[in-house]
Amino acid sequence: MLGLLKEKGWTPSATDDAQVVIVNTCGFIREAKEESIETILNLAAAKEGGRVQKLVVTGCLPQRYGRELLRELPEVDFFVGTGEFHRIADLLDRSAGEYSAGNNGSTLLNSSTIIDPPASILLPRQHLPEGLRGMRELLLLLRNPRIRGRLRSRPISSILKEAEQAASRGVKEINLIAQDITAYGKDRKDGASLVRLLKGLAKVEGIRWIRLLYAHPARLTEEMVHVIRDEEKVCKYLDLPIQHVDEGILKAMNRPPLKKRIPDLIDWIRREIPGVILRTSLIVGFPGETERSFRRLLEFVREAQFDRLGVFSYSPEEGTPAAALKDQVQDRIKLSRSRQIMRLQKKISLKKQKAFLGSQVQVLVERPGGSPNLLWEGRTPGQAPEVDGVTFLTKGRARAGIW
């Protein structure tokens, strides 16, 4: 969207004097939906005060709840679903009268036709002017079938072309992202697979790091693990959203059965990829989670010793089978359980961090540290952007790039 707007003469504003404000939203996780709505309402107040001329809401929220939002948020000028983001510049340049508008004057662009991922490669790019974050890039491999339509994987040629374009701009790190990255290529008949993609990306000149995010543990194959181990550019980092270890809870979540027990799977990965950094996410408070099943999960965290770990409290989402299940867990119990896991993980993380003392690690330097004592800020191969923290350089000389 930024690239398309730039082509039409729009300029991102680093202050609060913007004429148009665009809110890109999530439409599935309850906390993210609430945050999106709160942000929209705050900006609507700014618009009524005359500080903003146009308020636009894009992404999954209008794709999922477009008609409802049209009724409930008349302060918003345009709602743009996930299949219409490529029309953002024309939408702002033309009169709203050219589009199908609601009774309150708001406009909804919420097509059931999702723009094909291969087509998105043809669209221009414009990165946010935030420090030196242009050193990294996220590449979407396939669509989330829940909100964005059926599963559709991009062709390998499309992804490689985007990676080459990124490398030409000085990008050093490619982060591959999907709801389940191990499903990449399963809908295609041209032989596309995650392994083939990784081997192709490893040949792109200028790219130094390739990181995989969100690999389903049930679909992780020996070939995938070996390409992570053997390809020098692929970070020895794996994000496995385990969610839970209780078999009854996993079955209720409709998670596919594992070929290996989860503890055995983790041990196998660590044997196959020496020094691998493992991240996981867990859900507490899923309907039917008893104190006994939670204790089993807590003990698993103690034994598994993950390098990175995040916990989510289950929230009933409308339209999902789990929302109709009996034995819903009270919010206070969910909060208590998530805090127990994070207290334990805090101790594990401290021990893991201390193990790095005296070692040498590669760092992608991204921006100045912001104080005389913190010269530069960057990340190691074991630190994914935004979720895993950062590394500070306190002495010596460096510049943006990988050292």
C-alpha positions as CSV (number, residue, x, y, z in Angstrom):
1,M,0.0,0.0,0.0
2,L,2.8,2.4,0.8
3,G,4.4,1.7,-2.6
4,L,1.2,2.3,-4.5
5,L,0.5,5.6,-2.5
6,K,4.1,6.8,-3.1
7,E,3.6,6.4,-6.9
8,K,0.6,8.7,-6.6
9,G,2.5,11.4,-4.7
10,W,1.5,10.5,-1.2
11,T,4.3,10.8,1.5
12,P,4.4,8.9,4.8
13,S,4.2,11.3,7.8
14,A,6.4,10.8,10.8
15,T,4.3,13.2,12.9
16,D,0.6,13.7,13.7
17,D,-0.1,16.0,10.8
18,A,-1.2,13.3,8.3
19,Q,-4.2,14.1,6.0
20,V,-5.1,10.5,5.7
21,V,-4.7,7.7,8.3
22,I,-4.7,4.1,7.4
23,V,-5.3,1.4,10.1
24,N,-4.2,-2.1,9.0
25,T,-6.1,-4.6,11.1
26,C,-6.2,-8.2,12.3
27,G,-9.7,-9.9,12.3
28,F,-9.2,-13.1,14.2
29,I,-7.4,-12.8,17.6
30,R,-9.6,-11.1,20.1
31,E,-6.9,-8.9,21.7
32,A,-5.8,-7.8,18.2
33,K,-9.4,-7.0,17.2
34,E,-9.9,-5.0,20.4
35,E,-6.7,-3.1,19.8
36,S,-7.7,-2.4,16.2
37,I,-11.1,-1.0,17.3
38,E,-9.6,1.1,20.0
39,T,-7.1,2.6,17.6
40,I,-9.9,3.3,15.1
41,L,-12.1,5.1,17.7
42,N,-9.1,7.2,18.9
43,L,-8.4,8.3,15.3
44,A,-12.1,8.9,14.7
45,A,-12.0,11.4,17.5
46,A,-8.9,13.1,15.9
47,K,-10.8,13.3,12.6
48,E,-13.8,14.9,14.3
49,G,-11.4,17.4,15.8
50,G,-10.2,18.4,12.3
51,R,-6.7,16.9,12.6
52,V,-7.4,14.1,10.1
53,Q,-9.3,14.4,6.8
54,K,-9.8,10.8,5.8
55,L,-9.8,7.6,8.0
56,V,-9.2,4.3,6.2
57,V,-9.5,0.8,7.8
58,T,-7.9,-2.1,5.9
59,G,-7.0,-5.7,6.4
60,C,-8.8,-8.7,7.9
61,L,-11.2,-6.8,10.1
62,P,-13.2,-5.3,7.2
63,Q,-12.7,-8.5,5.2
64,R,-14.5,-10.5,8.0
65,Y,-16.9,-7.9,9.4
66,G,-17.3,-5.3,6.6
67,R,-21.1,-4.9,6.7
68,E,-21.1,-4.6,10.5
69,L,-18.3,-2.1,10.6
70,L,-20.1,0.0,7.9
71,R,-23.1,0.3,10.3
72,E,-21.1,0.7,13.6
73,L,-18.3,3.0,12.5
74,P,-19.7,5.8,10.3
75,E,-16.6,7.9,11.2
76,V,-14.5,5.7,8.9
77,D,-14.4,6.9,5.3
78,F,-13.3,3.7,3.6
79,F,-13.1,0.0,4.6
80,V,-10.8,-2.0,2.4
81,G,-10.7,-5.8,2.6
82,T,-7.7,-8.1,1.9
83,G,-8.7,-8.5,-1.7
84,E,-8.8,-4.8,-2.5
85,F,-5.6,-3.4,-1.0
86,H,-4.2,-2.8,-4.4
87,R,-6.9,-0.2,-5.1
88,I,-5.9,2.0,-2.1
89,A,-4.3,4.9,-4.1
90,D,-7.2,5.1,-6.6
91,L,-9.6,5.0,-3.7
92,L,-8.1,8.1,-2.1
93,D,-7.7,10.0,-5.4
94,R,-11.2,9.5,-6.6
95,S,-14.6,10.6,-5.2
96,A,-16.2,8.1,-2.8
97,G,-19.3,8.4,-5.0
98,E,-17.7,6.1,-7.6
99,Y,-17.9,3.2,-5.2
100,S,-20.7,1.3,-3.5
101,A,-21.3,3.3,-0.4
102,G,-23.2,2.6,2.8
103,N,-26.1,4.7,4.0
104,N,-23.9,6.7,6.3
105,G,-21.5,7.8,3.5
106,S,-18.8,5.3,4.4
107,T,-17.5,3.1,1.6
108,L,-16.8,-0.7,1.7
109,L,-14.4,-2.5,-0.6
110,N,-14.7,-6.0,0.5
111,S,-14.3,-8.4,-2.5
112,S,-14.6,-12.1,-2.1
113,T,-12.0,-12.3,-4.9
114,I,-8.6,-12.3,-3.2
115,I,-5.7,-10.8,-5.2
116,D,-3.5,-13.7,-6.2
117,P,-0.1,-13.8,-4.4
118,P,1.8,-13.9,-7.7
119,A,0.2,-10.7,-8.8
120,S,1.4,-8.9,-5.6
121,I,5.0,-9.2,-6.8
122,L,4.2,-6.7,-9.5
123,L,3.2,-4.0,-7.0
124,P,5.7,-1.4,-5.9
125,R,7.3,-1.5,-2.4
126,Q,8.0,1.3,0.0
127,H,9.5,0.6,3.4
128,L,8.7,2.5,6.5
129,P,11.5,5.1,7.3
130,E,12.3,3.6,10.7
131,G,16.0,3.5,11.4
132,L,17.7,0.8,9.3
133,R,15.0,-1.8,9.4
134,G,15.3,-2.0,5.6
135,M,18.0,-4.6,6.3
136,R,15.2,-7.2,6.6
137,E,12.1,-8.3,4.7
138,L,9.1,-10.5,5.3
139,L,8.0,-12.7,2.4
140,L,4.5,-14.2,2.6
141,L,4.5,-17.7,1.1
142,L,0.8,-18.6,1.2
143,R,-2.7,-17.3,2.1
144,N,-4.5,-18.0,5.4
145,P,-7.5,-20.0,4.4
146,R,-9.5,-18.9,7.4
147,I,-10.2,-15.3,6.3
148,R,-8.3,-14.7,3.1
149,G,-9.7,-17.5,1.0
150,R,-8.5,-21.0,0.1
151,L,-4.9,-22.1,0.6
152,R,-2.8,-20.7,-2.2
153,S,1.0,-20.9,-2.4
154,R,3.0,-18.5,-4.5
155,P,5.2,-19.9,-7.2
156,I,8.8,-20.3,-6.3
157,S,9.8,-18.0,-9.2
158,S,7.7,-15.2,-7.7
159,I,9.2,-15.5,-4.3
160,L,12.8,-15.7,-5.7
161,K,12.1,-12.6,-7.8
162,E,10.9,-10.7,-4.7
163,A,14.0,-11.8,-2.7
164,E,16.3,-10.6,-5.6
165,Q,14.5,-7.3,-5.6
166,A,15.0,-7.1,-1.8
167,A,18.7,-7.9,-2.1
168,S,19.1,-5.2,-4.7
169,R,17.9,-2.7,-2.1
170,G,20.5,-3.9,0.5
171,V,18.2,-6.3,2.4
172,K,20.3,-8.9,4.2
173,E,17.7,-11.0,6.0
174,I,14.7,-12.8,4.5
175,N,11.9,-13.9,6.9
176,L,9.6,-16.5,5.4
177,I,6.1,-16.3,7.0
178,A,2.9,-18.2,6.7
179,Q,0.2,-19.6,9.1
180,D,1.9,-23.0,8.5
181,I,5.1,-22.7,6.4
182,T,5.3,-26.5,6.1
183,A,2.2,-26.5,4.0
184,Y,3.9,-24.4,1.3
185,G,3.5,-26.0,-2.1
186,K,1.0,-28.7,-1.2
187,D,-1.7,-26.9,-3.3
188,R,0.5,-26.7,-6.4
189,K,1.2,-29.2,-9.1
190,D,4.6,-27.8,-10.3
191,G,6.7,-29.5,-7.6
192,A,7.0,-26.5,-5.4
193,S,8.1,-27.3,-1.8
194,L,9.7,-25.6,1.1
195,V,12.9,-27.5,0.6
196,R,13.2,-26.4,-3.1
197,L,12.4,-22.8,-2.1
198,L,15.0,-22.7,0.6
199,K,17.7,-24.1,-1.8
200,G,16.7,-21.5,-4.4
201,L,16.8,-18.6,-1.9
202,A,20.2,-19.7,-0.6
203,K,21.5,-18.9,-4.1
204,V,20.3,-15.3,-4.1
205,E,23.3,-13.0,-4.0
206,G,23.4,-10.5,-1.2
207,I,21.0,-12.3,1.1
208,R,22.8,-13.5,4.2
209,W,20.1,-14.9,6.5
210,I,16.9,-16.9,5.7
211,R,14.6,-17.5,8.6
212,L,11.5,-19.7,8.9
213,L,8.5,-18.7,11.0
214,Y,5.6,-20.9,12.0
215,A,6.3,-24.5,11.1
216,H,3.6,-27.0,12.1
217,P,5.3,-29.8,14.2
218,A,3.1,-32.5,12.6
219,R,4.3,-31.6,9.1
220,L,8.0,-31.1,9.7
221,T,9.9,-33.6,7.6
222,E,13.4,-35.0,7.8
223,E,14.2,-33.2,4.5
224,M,13.1,-29.9,5.9
225,V,15.2,-30.3,9.0
226,H,18.3,-31.3,7.0
227,V,18.1,-28.3,4.6
228,I,17.9,-26.0,7.7
229,R,21.0,-27.8,9.0
230,D,23.0,-27.9,5.8
231,E,22.3,-24.6,4.1
232,E,24.6,-22.0,5.5
233,K,22.3,-19.0,4.9
234,V,19.3,-20.6,6.6
235,C,19.3,-19.6,10.3
236,K,19.5,-22.4,12.7
237,Y,16.2,-21.2,14.2
238,L,12.8,-22.9,14.2
239,D,9.5,-21.6,15.3
240,L,7.2,-24.6,16.3
241,P,3.8,-23.5,17.7
242,I,3.3,-26.5,19.9
243,Q,0.1,-25.0,21.5
244,H,-0.2,-27.8,24.1
245,V,1.0,-31.3,25.0
246,D,-2.1,-32.9,26.4
247,E,-3.5,-35.3,23.8
248,G,-7.1,-34.6,24.7
249,I,-6.6,-30.8,24.3
250,L,-4.7,-31.2,21.0
251,K,-7.6,-33.4,19.7
252,A,-10.1,-30.8,20.8
253,M,-8.0,-28.2,18.9
254,N,-8.3,-30.3,15.8
255,R,-4.5,-30.5,15.6
256,P,-3.3,-33.3,13.3
257,P,-1.6,-36.2,15.2
258,L,2.2,-36.2,15.4
259,K,4.4,-39.0,14.1
260,K,6.6,-38.4,17.2
261,R,5.8,-37.5,20.7
262,I,6.5,-33.8,21.2
263,P,9.4,-34.3,23.6
264,D,10.9,-36.8,21.2
265,L,10.4,-34.4,18.3
266,I,12.3,-31.7,20.1
267,D,15.1,-34.0,21.0
268,W,15.4,-35.2,17.4
269,I,15.5,-31.6,16.0
270,R,18.3,-30.7,18.5
271,R,20.3,-33.8,17.5
272,E,19.9,-33.1,13.8
273,I,20.6,-29.3,14.0
274,P,23.4,-28.7,16.6
275,G,22.9,-25.3,18.3
276,V,19.4,-24.7,17.0
277,I,17.3,-22.0,18.6
278,L,13.8,-23.3,19.3
279,R,10.8,-21.0,19.7
280,T,7.3,-22.1,20.5
281,S,3.9,-20.6,21.4
282,L,1.4,-22.2,23.9
283,I,-2.3,-21.7,24.6
284,V,-3.6,-22.0,28.1
285,G,-7.2,-22.1,29.1
286,F,-8.5,-24.0,26.1
287,P,-12.0,-25.5,26.8
288,G,-11.6,-28.6,28.9
289,E,-8.1,-27.8,30.2
290,T,-8.1,-29.2,33.7
291,E,-5.6,-28.4,36.4
292,R,-4.0,-31.8,35.7
293,S,-3.6,-31.1,31.9
294,F,-2.1,-27.7,32.7
295,R,0.4,-29.2,35.1
296,R,1.4,-31.6,32.4
297,L,2.0,-28.6,30.1
298,L,4.0,-26.8,32.8
299,E,6.2,-29.8,33.4
300,F,6.8,-30.0,29.6
301,V,8.0,-26.4,29.5
302,R,10.4,-27.2,32.4
303,E,11.8,-30.3,30.5
304,A,11.9,-28.9,27.0
305,Q,13.9,-25.8,27.9
306,F,12.8,-23.7,24.9
307,D,15.1,-20.8,23.9
308,R,12.1,-18.6,23.2
309,L,8.5,-19.1,24.3
310,G,5.2,-17.1,24.2
311,V,1.9,-17.9,25.9
312,F,-1.6,-16.9,24.8
313,S,-4.7,-17.2,26.8
314,Y,-7.5,-18.9,24.8
315,S,-10.3,-16.5,23.7
316,P,-13.5,-17.8,22.2
317,E,-13.8,-16.6,18.7
318,E,-17.2,-16.5,17.0
319,G,-17.6,-19.0,14.2
320,T,-15.0,-21.4,15.6
321,P,-16.0,-24.9,16.9
322,A,-14.1,-24.3,20.2
323,A,-16.3,-21.4,21.1
324,A,-19.3,-23.8,21.4
325,L,-17.4,-26.3,23.5
326,K,-18.4,-26.9,27.1
327,D,-16.0,-26.6,30.1
328,Q,-14.8,-23.0,29.2
329,V,-12.1,-21.9,31.6
330,Q,-12.5,-18.8,33.7
331,D,-10.4,-15.8,32.7
332,R,-8.8,-15.5,36.1
333,I,-7.5,-19.1,35.8
334,K,-6.2,-18.4,32.3
335,L,-4.3,-15.4,33.6
336,S,-2.9,-17.4,36.5
337,R,-1.7,-20.2,34.2
338,S,-0.1,-18.0,31.7
339,R,1.8,-16.2,34.4
340,Q,3.0,-19.5,35.9
341,I,4.5,-20.5,32.6
342,M,6.1,-17.2,32.0
343,R,7.7,-17.1,35.4
344,L,9.2,-20.5,34.7
345,Q,10.3,-19.5,31.2
346,K,12.0,-16.4,32.6
347,K,14.3,-18.6,34.6
348,I,15.0,-20.8,31.6
349,S,15.7,-17.8,29.4
350,L,18.1,-16.3,32.0
351,K,20.1,-19.6,32.0
352,K,20.1,-19.7,28.2
353,Q,21.4,-16.1,28.0
354,K,24.2,-16.7,30.5
355,A,25.4,-19.6,28.3
356,F,26.4,-17.1,25.6
357,L,28.9,-15.3,27.9
358,G,32.4,-15.5,26.4
359,S,31.1,-16.7,23.0
360,Q,31.3,-15.0,19.5
361,V,28.1,-14.6,17.5
362,Q,27.2,-13.0,14.2
363,V,25.0,-9.9,14.5
364,L,22.9,-8.1,12.0
365,V,23.4,-4.4,13.0
366,E,20.2,-2.5,12.3
367,R,20.3,0.9,14.0
368,P,22.1,3.1,16.4
369,G,21.7,2.1,20.1
370,G,20.3,5.5,21.2
371,S,22.7,6.2,24.0
372,P,26.5,6.6,24.6
373,N,26.6,3.2,26.4
374,L,24.6,1.4,23.7
375,L,26.4,2.1,20.4
376,W,24.4,-0.1,18.1
377,E,21.3,-2.3,18.2
378,G,21.0,-5.5,16.2
379,R,20.0,-9.2,16.3
380,T,21.7,-12.6,16.2
381,P,20.5,-15.4,14.0
382,G,18.7,-16.7,17.1
383,Q,16.6,-13.5,17.4
384,A,13.6,-13.1,15.1
385,P,12.5,-9.5,14.5
386,E,9.9,-8.0,16.8
387,V,9.4,-11.0,19.0
388,D,12.8,-12.2,20.4
389,G,14.5,-9.1,21.7
390,V,17.7,-7.5,20.5
391,T,21.5,-7.4,20.9
392,F,23.3,-4.2,22.0
393,L,26.8,-3.4,21.0
394,T,28.5,-1.5,23.8
395,K,32.1,-1.1,22.4
396,G,34.1,-1.3,19.2
397,R,33.2,-0.1,15.7
398,A,30.5,-1.3,13.4
399,R,28.1,-0.2,10.7
400,A,24.8,-1.4,9.4
401,G,25.0,-5.0,8.1
402,I,26.0,-8.4,9.3
403,W,29.2,-8.8,11.3
